[in-house]
Amino acid sequence: MDMIKQRAAISGIGQSEVGRRLGKSGLALTVDAVMDALADAGLEPKDIDGISTWPGLNTDIPGFSPVGAPELKDALQLNLNWYSGSSEAPGQLGAVVNACMAVASGMVKHVICFRTINETTALSQLKGKVASTVGGGQQVDGWAKYMVPFDAFSASNWVALYAQKHFHEYGTTREQLGQIAVNARRNAGLNPKAIYRDPITLDDYLNSRMISSPLCLYDCDVPVDASTVIIISRLEEARELNKTPIRFESIGCAHNSRYSWDQFDDLSTQALRDASAALWKNTDLKPADVDVAELYDGFSFICLDWLEQLGFCGKGEGGAFIEGGSRIALDGEIPLNTHGGQLSAGRTHGFGFMHEACTQLWGEGGERQVANKPQVAIASAGGGTLAASFLLTRD
């Protein structure tokens, strides 16, 4: 970790248009995001010698990952010293971990890390056909074979198991959990790229359609078309570019229990428990030093779990901590998901959270900018079986 602290940094970020059924190819979205990031950093395509992405090209699920490293390399005619694209990583931001290690080792100077998704366009083109899902007519293997026989086809079912256990164990309520969705929508109202910007009340949340108890419609993230790019550069190179580098104070991506949704050793939490604990082992900073938290909310309970496991409150105390919503508001104790998260801004996976953390650290959040320009931010990705967390500071 010391090598990454001393040698790697974020030099620029970029993002394509974010929307539903945009009708653009995954490669077009990716190139748009890359050019945005290059301009942000002050780089040109010829400066890029590395690519890192998650999960790599995947055509099994329409639009889930339509672009891999080779496609981007050819599109921009890049000369690469290293590239990587794999689904076996600690959360979607495992691509950033890989890039940091490649930069810190001296293999590369500037790495494009990207995550592209165009599910809504891809699904709209199926014309009534059912997209591939877990158990959707194919042979079920691995951990899924323990879930599908019980009609648990969706991550909403799997995360609901954890939420139910937490509710039972600690007395957490839907009224408390709903504050994450209400807060996300309030922040999304200040983000011009967010999908859903109209405010919702706690009553709106409580009266919305149940998806998988205790998770309702507003507990679930919003599929979108988008590409997001993070550029990782050698620190000395980044200091010569457009922006103050953002450094990696610590990274947590440990996994110490079973790689399983239903056989984890503590079903009131997830793999993010280990990733959170590992984050604090490599730094003298504490949760109280964090100015803004961009925490993965594929489902609202995952975000609640991150708050607990990262130490913003005690285990089992997340419901009470967010009750009323004041602590997690933009002007609160720990501003949470300032762009609206995936619940309202759209499912850009962990990359969207790191993009927003950098936006806040650089003071570029516009109406949603946290006051007193933040110095320390946390960005996280994943839940369930995979997770990674990052403690970021301005150089």
C-alpha positions in Angstrom: 0.0 0.0 0.0 2.9 2.4 0.7 4.0 2.2 -2.9 0.5 3.1 -4.1 0.4 6.0 -1.7 3.7 7.4 -2.9 3.5 6.7 -6.6 -0.1 6.6 -7.9 -2.8 9.3 -8.1 -6.0 10.2 -9.9 -5.2 12.9 -12.5 -8.6 13.2 -14.2 -12.1 11.9 -14.5 -14.7 11.8 -17.3 -18.2 10.7 -18.0 -20.4 10.3 -21.0 -24.0 11.3 -21.2 -26.1 9.4 -18.6 -29.6 8.4 -19.6 -32.1 5.7 -20.3 -32.4 4.2 -23.8 -29.9 6.6 -25.3 -29.5 4.4 -28.4 -25.7 4.8 -28.4 -23.3 1.9 -28.7 -21.2 1.1 -25.7 -18.0 2.0 -27.6 -19.4 5.5 -28.5 -20.2 6.1 -24.8 -16.8 4.9 -23.8 -14.9 7.1 -26.2 -17.0 10.1 -25.1 -16.1 9.5 -21.5 -12.4 8.9 -22.3 -12.1 12.2 -24.2 -13.8 14.0 -21.4 -11.3 12.5 -18.9 -8.3 13.3 -21.1 -9.4 16.9 -21.4 -9.9 17.1 -17.6 -6.4 15.8 -16.9 -4.7 17.6 -19.8 -3.6 14.5 -21.5 -3.8 13.2 -25.1 -4.5 9.6 -26.3 -0.8 9.2 -27.1 0.0 9.7 -23.4 -2.0 6.6 -22.4 -0.1 3.4 -22.0 -2.5 1.4 -19.9 -6.2 0.3 -19.8 -8.1 -1.3 -16.9 -11.7 -2.2 -16.9 -14.3 -4.3 -15.1 -15.6 -6.9 -15.9 -14.2 -6.9 -19.5 -16.3 -7.6 -22.5 -19.4 -9.6 -21.5 -22.1 -10.4 -24.1 -24.0 -12.9 -21.9 -26.2 -10.2 -20.4 -27.3 -7.5 -23.0 -25.7 -4.2 -22.3 -24.0 -5.2 -19.0 -20.5 -4.7 -20.3 -20.4 -4.1 -24.0 -16.8 -2.9 -24.3 -13.5 -4.5 -23.2 -9.9 -3.2 -23.2 -9.1 -4.4 -26.7 -12.1 -2.6 -28.3 -11.0 0.7 -26.6 -7.4 0.2 -27.6 -8.3 -0.2 -31.3 -10.8 2.7 -31.3 -8.2 5.2 -30.0 -5.2 3.5 -31.6 -3.4 3.3 -28.3 0.0 1.9 -27.7 -0.2 0.0 -24.4 2.4 -1.4 -22.0 -0.3 -3.1 -19.9 -4.0 -3.8 -19.9 -6.5 -5.7 -17.8 -10.2 -6.7 -17.8 -11.6 -9.3 -15.5 -14.8 -10.0 -13.5 -12.8 -11.7 -10.7 -12.0 -8.5 -8.8 -13.0 -7.0 -5.4 -15.9 -5.0 -6.7 -16.2 -3.0 -9.9 -13.4 -0.7 -8.7 -11.1 -3.6 -8.6 -10.1 -2.2 -12.0 -8.8 0.9 -10.2 -6.9 -1.3 -7.7 -5.2 -3.1 -10.6 -4.3 0.2 -12.3 -2.8 1.6 -9.1 -0.6 -1.5 -8.8 0.5 -1.3 -12.4 1.4 2.4 -12.0 3.1 1.9 -8.7 5.2 -0.9 -10.1 6.5 1.4 -12.9 4.9 -0.6 -15.7 2.8 2.3 -17.0 2.5 6.1 -16.6 -1.2 6.8 -17.3 -4.0 4.3 -17.2 -7.6 4.7 -18.4 -9.9 2.9 -16.0 -13.5 2.6 -17.3 -16.9 1.0 -16.7 -19.4 1.1 -19.5 -23.0 -0.1 -19.4 -25.9 0.4 -21.9 -28.4 -2.0 -20.5 -31.5 0.1 -21.1 -30.8 0.5 -24.8 -29.9 -3.2 -25.1 -33.0 -4.4 -23.3 -35.2 -2.1 -25.4 -33.9 -3.7 -28.6 -34.9 -7.2 -27.4 -38.4 -6.6 -28.6 -40.2 -8.5 -26.0 -37.6 -11.3 -25.6 -36.4 -12.0 -22.1 -32.8 -11.1 -21.3 -30.5 -13.7 -19.8 -30.7 -13.8 -16.1 -29.5 -16.3 -13.4 -31.5 -19.4 -14.1 -33.0 -18.0 -17.3 -33.0 -21.3 -19.2 -29.3 -22.0 -19.0 -27.4 -24.5 -16.8 -27.1 -23.1 -13.3 -23.7 -23.6 -11.6 -21.6 -22.1 -8.8 -23.2 -20.3 -5.9 -26.4 -19.7 -8.0 -27.4 -23.3 -7.8 -28.1 -22.8 -4.1 -30.4 -19.8 -4.8 -32.3 -20.5 -7.9 -34.2 -23.6 -6.6 -35.8 -21.3 -4.1 -36.8 -18.7 -6.7 -34.1 -16.3 -5.6 -33.2 -15.2 -9.1 -32.4 -11.5 -8.4 -29.9 -9.5 -6.3 -33.0 -7.9 -4.8 -33.9 -11.2 -3.3 -30.3 -11.9 -2.1 -29.8 -8.4 -0.5 -33.3 -8.6 1.1 -32.0 -11.6 3.1 -29.4 -9.5 4.7 -31.8 -6.6 5.3 -34.3 -9.0 6.9 -31.6 -10.4 9.2 -30.5 -6.9 10.2 -34.1 -5.8 10.9 -34.6 -8.8 13.1 -31.3 -8.6 14.9 -31.1 -4.9 15.5 -34.7 -3.5 15.2 -34.0 -1.6 12.1 -37.1 -0.2 10.4 -38.2 0.8 7.0 -38.8 4.3 8.2 -35.1 4.5 9.0 -33.9 2.7 5.9 -36.0 5.0 3.7 -33.9 8.0 4.7 -31.2 6.8 2.3 -33.5 6.9 -0.6 -35.0 10.3 0.3 -31.5 11.8 0.8 -30.4 10.4 -2.5 -33.3 11.9 -4.3 -32.8 15.3 -2.6 -29.1 15.3 -3.8 -30.1 14.1 -7.2 -32.3 17.2 -7.6 -29.0 19.2 -7.6 -27.3 17.0 -10.1 -28.2 17.8 -13.8 -27.1 14.3 -14.9 -29.3 12.5 -12.5 -32.1 10.3 -13.9 -34.7 11.0 -11.2 -34.6 14.6 -9.8 -38.1 15.2 -8.4 -38.1 15.0 -4.6 -39.8 12.1 -2.8 -41.0 12.0 0.8 -40.7 9.3 3.4 -44.4 8.6 2.8 -43.8 8.2 -0.9 -41.1 5.6 0.0 -43.2 3.7 2.5 -46.1 3.5 0.0 -44.1 2.4 -3.0 -44.3 -1.1 -4.5 -42.7 -3.9 -2.5 -40.0 -5.7 -4.5 -38.5 -8.2 -2.1 -39.4 -7.5 1.5 -38.3 -5.3 3.2 -36.9 -3.7 0.0 -39.3 -1.6 -2.0 -39.1 0.1 -5.4 -37.1 3.1 -4.0 -34.6 0.8 -2.4 -33.4 -0.4 -5.9 -31.0 1.3 -8.2 -31.8 2.6 -11.7 -30.4 1.0 -14.8 -28.9 3.5 -17.3 -26.6 3.9 -20.3 -23.3 5.5 -19.3 -19.6 5.3 -19.3 -17.4 6.6 -16.5 -13.6 7.0 -16.7 -11.0 7.4 -13.9 -7.4 8.1 -15.0 -4.6 6.8 -12.8 -1.2 8.4 -13.3 2.2 8.3 -11.7 2.1 10.9 -9.0 5.1 12.9 -10.3 3.4 13.0 -13.8 0.0 14.0 -12.3 1.6 17.0 -10.6 2.5 18.4 -14.0 -1.1 18.1 -15.3 -4.2 20.3 -15.0 -5.4 19.4 -11.6 -4.2 18.8 -8.0 -3.7 15.0 -7.9 -6.0 13.0 -5.7 -4.0 10.4 -3.7 -4.9 7.0 -2.4 -4.5 7.2 1.4 -5.7 3.6 1.8 -7.5 0.9 -0.1 -9.5 -1.9 1.4 -10.4 -5.0 -0.6 -10.0 -7.9 1.8 -12.3 -10.9 1.7 -12.0 -13.3 4.7 -15.3 -15.3 4.6 -16.9 -17.5 2.0 -17.5 -16.2 -1.5 -21.3 -16.8 -1.1 -24.5 -14.8 -0.9 -26.2 -17.2 1.5 -23.2 -18.9 3.3 -21.4 -15.8 4.6 -20.5 -16.1 8.3 -22.6 -13.2 9.4 -25.8 -12.7 7.3 -26.5 -9.3 8.8 -23.6 -8.0 6.8 -21.6 -8.7 3.6 -18.2 -8.9 2.1 -17.9 -5.2 2.5 -17.3 -5.9 6.2 -13.8 -7.1 5.5 -13.1 -4.5 2.8 -14.0 -1.8 5.4 -11.8 -3.2 8.1 -8.9 -3.4 5.8 -9.3 0.2 4.8 -8.4 1.5 8.2 -5.3 -0.7 8.7 -3.1 1.3 6.4 -3.9 4.8 7.6 -3.8 7.0 10.7 -7.0 8.7 9.6 -10.3 7.8 11.3 -14.0 7.9 10.2 -14.3 11.3 11.9 -11.7 12.7 9.5 -13.8 11.9 6.4 -15.6 14.9 4.8 -17.8 13.1 2.3 -18.9 9.5 1.7 -19.8 8.1 -1.7 -21.0 4.6 -0.7 -22.4 2.0 -3.0 -26.2 1.8 -3.0 -27.1 -0.9 -5.5 -29.8 -1.4 -2.8 -30.3 1.0 0.1 -29.4 -1.6 2.6 -25.9 -2.0 1.1 -25.3 1.7 1.8 -26.6 1.3 5.4 -24.2 -1.6 5.8 -21.2 0.4 4.5 -22.0 3.2 7.0 -21.8 0.7 9.8 -18.8 -1.3 8.7 -16.8 1.8 7.9 -17.3 2.9 11.4 -19.5 6.0 11.0 -21.7 4.3 13.6 -21.6 1.0 15.5 -22.7 -2.3 14.2 -26.5 -2.5 14.3 -26.7 1.2 14.9 -27.1 2.3 11.2 -30.9 2.7 11.4 -30.7 5.0 14.4 -27.8 6.9 12.9 -29.6 7.8 9.7 -33.1 8.3 11.3 -34.5 11.7 10.3 -31.8 12.1 7.6 -29.9 15.1 9.1 -26.6 13.3 9.7 -26.3 12.2 6.0 -27.5 15.4 4.4 -25.3 17.7 2.4 -24.8 19.9 5.4 -24.8 17.0 7.9 -22.2 15.1 9.9 -21.2 12.9 6.9 -22.7 14.0 3.5 -23.7 10.8 1.8 -24.0 10.1 -2.0 -23.9 13.8 -2.9 -24.7 13.1 -6.6 -27.9 11.0 -5.8 -26.2 7.6 -5.8 -27.5 4.8 -8.0 -30.9 5.0 -6.4 -31.6 8.3 -8.2 -28.6 9.3 -10.4 -28.4 5.9 -12.1 -26.5 2.7 -11.9 -22.9 3.6 -13.0 -21.6 1.0 -10.5 -18.6 1.9 -8.3 -17.1 4.2 -10.9 -19.9 6.7 -10.4 -19.1 6.9 -6.7 -15.3 7.5 -7.3 -16.2 10.0 -10.0 -18.3 11.9 -7.5 -15.7 11.7 -4.7 -13.2 13.3 -7.0 -15.7 15.9 -8.1 -16.2 16.9 -4.4 -12.5 16.9 -3.6 -11.8 19.2 -6.5 -14.7 21.5 -5.5 -16.6 21.0 -8.7 -20.0 19.8 -7.4 -21.9 22.9 -8.3 -25.1 23.2 -6.4 -24.5 19.9 -4.6 -20.9 20.9 -3.6 -20.2 20.2 0.1 -19.2 23.4 1.9 -15.6 24.0 3.0 -14.1 22.1 0.1 -13.6 18.5 1.4 -10.1 17.2 2.0 -10.9 13.5 2.6 -13.4 11.3 0.9 -14.4 7.7 0.8 -15.6 5.9 -2.3 -16.9 2.3 -2.2 -18.1 -0.3 -4.6 -20.0 -3.6 -4.2 -21.9 -5.6 -1.7 -22.8 -9.2 -1.3 -19.9 -11.3 -2.4 -17.5 -8.6 -3.5 -16.4 -5.1 -2.3 -13.7 -2.5 -2.3 -13.3 0.8 -0.5 -11.0 3.8 -1.1 -9.8 6.6 1.2 -8.9 9.6 -1.0 -7.1 12.8 -0.2 -6.1 15.9 -2.2 -2.3 16.0 -2.7 
